[in-house]
Amino acid sequence: MDPSLCDSCWHFDYDEEYDEYYCMMDLDEDEVYRIFASRQSRCPYYRQGDDYTLARRQ
């Protein structure tokens, strides 16, 4: 999996309390392992999004 895709993912968010970025998907350990061990080049939960996605809908 290409970790650089996380930067543009809808589920990738910043936590001010811990001062770090994280994935907001509620994944258990088995799902995380399957994603990183699979031969797919991208996460099955990847969803294109940015700060302007919501604004475009309005």
Contacts in CASP RR format, 6 or more apart in sequence:
PFRMAT RR
TARGET T0000
AUTHOR 0000-0000-0000
METHOD contacts of the structure
MODEL  1
MDPSLCDSCWHFDYDEEYDEYYCMMDLDEDEVYRIFASRQSRCPYYRQGD
DYTLARRQ
1 35 0 8 1.000
1 36 0 8 1.000
1 38 0 8 1.000
1 40 0 8 1.000
1 41 0 8 1.000
1 42 0 8 1.000
1 43 0 8 1.000
2 41 0 8 1.000
2 42 0 8 1.000
5 42 0 8 1.000
5 43 0 8 1.000
5 46 0 8 1.000
6 12 0 8 1.000
6 21 0 8 1.000
6 23 0 8 1.000
6 43 0 8 1.000
8 48 0 8 1.000
8 49 0 8 1.000
8 50 0 8 1.000
9 23 0 8 1.000
9 43 0 8 1.000
9 46 0 8 1.000
9 47 0 8 1.000
9 48 0 8 1.000
9 49 0 8 1.000
10 47 0 8 1.000
10 48 0 8 1.000
10 49 0 8 1.000
10 53 0 8 1.000
11 23 0 8 1.000
11 24 0 8 1.000
11 25 0 8 1.000
11 45 0 8 1.000
11 47 0 8 1.000
12 21 0 8 1.000
12 22 0 8 1.000
12 23 0 8 1.000
12 24 0 8 1.000
13 21 0 8 1.000
13 22 0 8 1.000
13 24 0 8 1.000
14 20 0 8 1.000
14 21 0 8 1.000
15 21 0 8 1.000
15 22 0 8 1.000
25 45 0 8 1.000
27 35 0 8 1.000
27 45 0 8 1.000
35 43 0 8 1.000
35 44 0 8 1.000
35 45 0 8 1.000
END
